[in-house]
Amino acid sequence: FQWSSPPEAIERFKSQEIWFPPPQFYEFCRLCNFSSLEELQQFSSARALEGCERWMPVMLSAADGFIQLLPGDELYPEDPDYTGEKKITMSTDKKVEDLMKEGGIFHRIVIKDVNNLAVYVNIQAKYKHINPLMIKCDNSDYNSRL
């Protein structure tokens, strides 16, 4: 076990020292919005009674990678398969870059390979939640404070 700040964990992920799945990458990007544990605690206490929604990422297989679509994304299905019983497969022959250029409403995680993820969010978070910082694993151009 090793204690790391969210930006440190992301850097270790980018350098392939550690690995965590896309939902945890998304949450680390969300935690990068806070400068201290006290600030995080204040946010979570203030937001606690607002509610939450059930999420089920929907995987879209593209020609050169994958996109995990999240609620609010323009490509997210109206009736996602919450149980896995429908075995719905979304796929396209388009490249990820083309899908990104064509789109306009994003709430997704782009997966080029296991250590190359990017979070894209331009929707308003529900229930007074905070959106993750949009971090690309191939680029350190984010402004984290933790």
N, C-alpha and C positions, 0 to 999 in steps of 0.2 A: 504494500500500500504506500502511496505517496500523495501528500497534499499538494495540489496545484491550483493556481487561480484559473479561471476559465480561459484567459488568453494563453497561459502557459500550457494548459492541456491541449488547446487547439494547435499551438506550435509543435508540441510533441507528436500530435496526430499527423500534422503536415510532414514532419520529418520521419514519419513511420516508426517512431519509438514505441508508440502505443496505438491501439485501434479501439474505436467505439462506433456503434451503429449509427445510421443517419438520424434517428430520433434524438439520441444523446448529443450529436453534433449540433442539431437545431437548438436544443436546450442550452448548450454551452454558449452558442451565439446569442441567445436571449439573455443569459446571465452577464454577458459582456456589457450590458447597459448599465450595470450597477458598479459604483466605485468602492463599495464596502459591503460587508455582511450586514451592517446596521441599516444601510440604505435598502438592501434587498428585503430585510425583515420588515421595515416600515412599509415598503410597497406591498408585500404580501399580506400584511395585516390590514391595510386599507382596502385591498382588492378582494379579500377573502369572502365577503358576503355577496359578491356580484354574480357568482355562479360560474358554470363552465359548460363546455359542450363536448360531446363524444367525437373523437377524431378517428378516422381510419385512413391511413395513407393508401393511395391507389397508385400502383406501379404502372408507368407507361414505358414500354420498351421502344427505344429509338434505334436508328441504324448504327449509332456510335456511342451509345450509353443508355442511361435510364433516367427517368424523372419520377420522383415521388410527388404526386399531386396531393395537396392538402385542401381542406374545405375553404371555399372562396376563390380558388384558382379557376380561371375560365374553362379549363379542360376537365375539372373535377366532375365526375358523374353525379347526376341528380339523385340516384339511388345506389350508393356504394354498397359493396358486399361486406357487411360488418362481421359476418361469421365465417367467411371463406367457403361456404357451401356452394355458391354459384360458380366459383372458379372462373371469374371473369378475367380475361387477358386483354389488356389494351396494348396495341403495338402500332408502329408506323414505320414506313421506309425512310422518313425524313430524318435528318441529322438534328441533334440537340440544338446546335446553333441556329438552324432554320426555324425550329419551333420557338426559340426564344425571340427571334426577329419578328416572327408573325404574331406573337402574343402581345397582350397588353395588361392583363390582370393576372398577377403572379402571386402564388403562395405555394412554393415548391422547393424541393431539394434536387439539384442536378447531380447525378452520379456518373462520373467518367470512369472511375475504377474505385476500388475499396478505400484508397487514401486520397482521392481527388473528388471532393464534394464542394458544392456551392449552394448557398441559401439565397433565394430570391423572394422577396415579399414586398408588395406595394399595395396591400389591402389594409383596411383599418381592422385592428384586432378587436374581437368581441369581448364583452364582459370586463372592460377596462384592463385587459391584458396588455402586455408590451410585446412588440414585434422583435424578432431577433435582429441583430446587426447582420447585414448581408456580407458574409465572409466567403471568399473563394480560397480553396486550399492551395492554388497555384500562385497566390498573390497575397502579400502582407499589407494591403492598403487599407486596413480597417483601423478604427480609432477606439481602442478599448481602454478602459480606465481601471480595471480590477487587477 
